Amino acid sequence: MRIILIGYGVVGQGLTSILQRRHAETVKDYGFNPKIVAVVDKGGAAISPRGLTLEKLQAFKKNGSIATNPEFGHPKMTAIEAIESVEAEVVVEATSTNVKNAEPALSYITKAFKTGKHVVTTNKGPLALAMPALTELAEYNHVYLRFSGTVGGGTPMLEFAKRCLAGDKILAIKGILNGTTNYILTEMAEKHISFQQALDSAQKLGYAETDPSMDVDGIDTACKVVIMANWIMNKKLTLKDVNIKGIRDVSLKALDEAAKKGNTIKLIGSIDGDKPTVAPTEISKRDPLCVSGVLNAVTFVSQFAGEETLIGRGAGGMETASAVLRDLLDIRHKLATKLLT
Ligand SMILES: NC(=O)c1ccc[n+]([C@@H]2O[C@H](COP(=O)([O-])OP(=O)(O)OC[C@H]3O[C@@H](n4cnc5c(N)ncnc54)[C@H](OP(=O)(O)O)[C@@H]3O)[C@@H](O)[C@H]2O)c1
């Protein structure tokens, strides 16, 4: 499988590392022999039909861009040009999230489809804004679109519901889907500090961005609700369908009142029937969903299996890269079984 990797940040570098470290096992256990034939960042591209190694990429990324590599580098080559000109089966899209118009990732994904390439993305933007159209376009072009890393980091939340609960009817989904807000609310409740103090601490530890609005205003959680509802419950939602309230107004007084009842307040993203919602919600401290720190958790309520809760780290370069590897294996498996039938 030849791969074009767009975006060489935390996730992109995690992926090259994991593919290299797991190479012997993926070949032996799955007959899967991936090769990264092109990598693109903002400075340009590095291209090698024989495959690019982690060492070669890392050495030149230190200079600012992988395109500075004199042997493989193509300074100023854009992702669109790379997708059009490099022969490959899959594009892994791992550029920065944009929830205003999903660009440039949206154009990269559609270009990949139109040139007959499967896509694995970790980017919530295109899915939150245009998932129904993208899944249709993938089908029309007979290619696969996979996005495990967009929800739950490495925790297989999408696959668990889609595969392990296959056949059952998922009636509702509710979850703590954003580690930053969970850290802030946990710190406020446990250390009795203000929202601003907890946010400062999250920023110092690198859990929150300088502009924390994607997280604290509930947008990141809402993107994940859209992806889960569409993929698992066959809805056709976009971000504008979600009722969103973030955590800026959660007060210490409200947390104290909740604690008196054995409860606490968490930012819960949920879909129950046709109502996708993100809001600070009081839940029992004994609810399995009630995880602390940066952990994520999701509860699936299904008609016959009942309630199941999955807990795990919801972000991180290697964690998310492991979800990408899972998606690549899934595509490889689908292609192999298609060839057999
Ligand atoms: N990090 C996580 O834990 C995590 C977890 C789940 C999902 N995600 C999602 O995965 C995606 C990547 O995350 P990340 O943490 O790896 O981000 P990151 O470290 O900021 O890396 C983003 C990469 O995209 C590249 N890029 C941006 N615009 C580009 C363009 N127009 N053309 C080519 N390359 C471009 C950047 O190039 P330069 O290097 O030249 O700046 C950089 O290499 C994001 O959408 C994020 O939301 C991340």
The ligand as an SDF file (V2000), in Angstrom:
LIG
                    3D

 48 52  0  0  0  0  0  0  0  0999 V2000
   -2.7180   15.7070   18.1020 N   0  0  0  0  0  0  0  0  0  0  0  0
   -3.7210   14.9540   18.5020 C   0  0  0  0  0  0  0  0  0  0  0  0
   -3.7100   14.3980   19.6070 O   0  0  0  0  0  0  0  0  0  0  0  0
   -4.9210   14.7530   17.6210 C   0  0  0  0  0  0  0  0  0  0  0  0
   -5.8950   13.8120   17.9960 C   0  0  0  0  0  0  0  0  0  0  0  0
   -6.9900   13.5820   17.1550 C   0  0  0  0  0  0  0  0  0  0  0  0
   -7.1300   14.3150   15.9900 C   0  0  0  0  0  0  0  0  0  0  0  0
   -6.1800   15.2640   15.6660 N   0  0  0  0  0  0  0  0  0  0  0  0
   -6.3700   16.0190   14.4220 C   0  0  0  0  0  0  0  0  0  0  0  0
   -5.3780   15.5840   13.4780 O   0  0  0  0  0  0  0  0  0  0  0  0
   -4.9630   16.6820   12.6650 C   0  0  0  0  0  0  0  0  0  0  0  0
   -3.4550   16.8580   12.8140 C   0  0  0  0  0  0  0  0  0  0  0  0
   -3.1810   17.1160   14.1680 O   0  0  0  0  0  0  0  0  0  0  0  0
   -1.6990   17.4310   14.6690 P   0  0  0  0  0  0  0  0  0  0  0  0
   -1.7720   17.4460   16.1470 O   0  0  0  0  0  0  0  0  0  0  0  0
   -0.7490   16.5400   13.9750 O   0  0  0  0  0  0  0  0  0  0  0  0
   -1.5380   18.9290   14.1360 O   0  0  0  0  0  0  0  0  0  0  0  0
   -0.1780   19.7290   13.9390 P   0  0  0  0  0  0  0  0  0  0  0  0
    0.8910   19.1670   14.8100 O   0  0  0  0  0  0  0  0  0  0  0  0
   -0.5270   21.1660   14.0470 O   0  0  0  0  0  0  0  0  0  0  0  0
    0.2290   19.4000   12.4240 O   0  0  0  0  0  0  0  0  0  0  0  0
   -0.5010   19.8730   11.3340 C   0  0  0  0  0  0  0  0  0  0  0  0
    0.3040   19.5800   10.0970 C   0  0  0  0  0  0  0  0  0  0  0  0
   -0.4510   20.0100    8.9700 O   0  0  0  0  0  0  0  0  0  0  0  0
    0.4200   20.7050    8.0890 C   0  0  0  0  0  0  0  0  0  0  0  0
   -0.3560   21.6240    7.2590 N   0  0  0  0  0  0  0  0  0  0  0  0
   -1.1800   22.6210    7.6590 C   0  0  0  0  0  0  0  0  0  0  0  0
   -1.6800   23.2620    6.5880 N   0  0  0  0  0  0  0  0  0  0  0  0
   -1.1530   22.6310    5.4960 C   0  0  0  0  0  0  0  0  0  0  0  0
   -1.2700   22.8150    4.1040 C   0  0  0  0  0  0  0  0  0  0  0  0
   -2.0490   23.7860    3.5890 N   0  0  0  0  0  0  0  0  0  0  0  0
   -0.5920   21.9710    3.2610 N   0  0  0  0  0  0  0  0  0  0  0  0
    0.2150   21.0110    3.7680 C   0  0  0  0  0  0  0  0  0  0  0  0
    0.3800   20.7900    5.0790 N   0  0  0  0  0  0  0  0  0  0  0  0
   -0.3090   21.5890    5.9310 C   0  0  0  0  0  0  0  0  0  0  0  0
    1.3930   21.4300    9.0000 C   0  0  0  0  0  0  0  0  0  0  0  0
    2.5480   21.8030    8.2630 O   0  0  0  0  0  0  0  0  0  0  0  0
    3.8350   22.4950    8.9830 P   0  0  0  0  0  0  0  0  0  0  0  0
    4.4870   21.3750    9.7600 O   0  0  0  0  0  0  0  0  0  0  0  0
    4.6520   22.9550    7.8360 O   0  0  0  0  0  0  0  0  0  0  0  0
    3.2770   23.5810    9.8460 O   0  0  0  0  0  0  0  0  0  0  0  0
    1.6530   20.3360   10.0330 C   0  0  0  0  0  0  0  0  0  0  0  0
    2.6660   19.4650    9.5880 O   0  0  0  0  0  0  0  0  0  0  0  0
   -5.7450   17.9140   13.1580 C   0  0  0  0  0  0  0  0  0  0  0  0
   -6.8540   18.0900   12.3150 O   0  0  0  0  0  0  0  0  0  0  0  0
   -6.1730   17.5100   14.5690 C   0  0  0  0  0  0  0  0  0  0  0  0
   -7.3660   18.1280   14.9830 O   0  0  0  0  0  0  0  0  0  0  0  0
   -5.0780   15.4800   16.4440 C   0  0  0  0  0  0  0  0  0  0  0  0
  1  2  1  0
  2  3  2  0
  2  4  1  0
  4  5  1  0
  4 48  2  0
  5  6  2  0
  6  7  1  0
  7  8  2  0
  8  9  1  0
  8 48  1  0
  9 10  1  0
  9 46  1  0
 10 11  1  0
 11 12  1  0
 11 44  1  0
 12 13  1  0
 13 14  1  0
 14 15  2  0
 14 16  1  0
 14 17  1  0
 17 18  1  0
 18 19  2  0
 18 20  1  0
 18 21  1  0
 21 22  1  0
 22 23  1  0
 23 24  1  0
 23 42  1  0
 24 25  1  0
 25 26  1  0
 25 36  1  0
 26 27  1  0
 26 35  1  0
 27 28  2  0
 28 29  1  0
 29 30  1  0
 29 35  2  0
 30 31  1  0
 30 32  2  0
 32 33  1  0
 33 34  2  0
 34 35  1  0
 36 37  1  0
 36 42  1  0
 37 38  1  0
 38 39  2  0
 38 40  1  0
 38 41  1  0
 42 43  1  0
 44 45  1  0
 44 46  1  0
 46 47  1  0
M  CHG  2   8   1  16  -1
M  END
$$$$
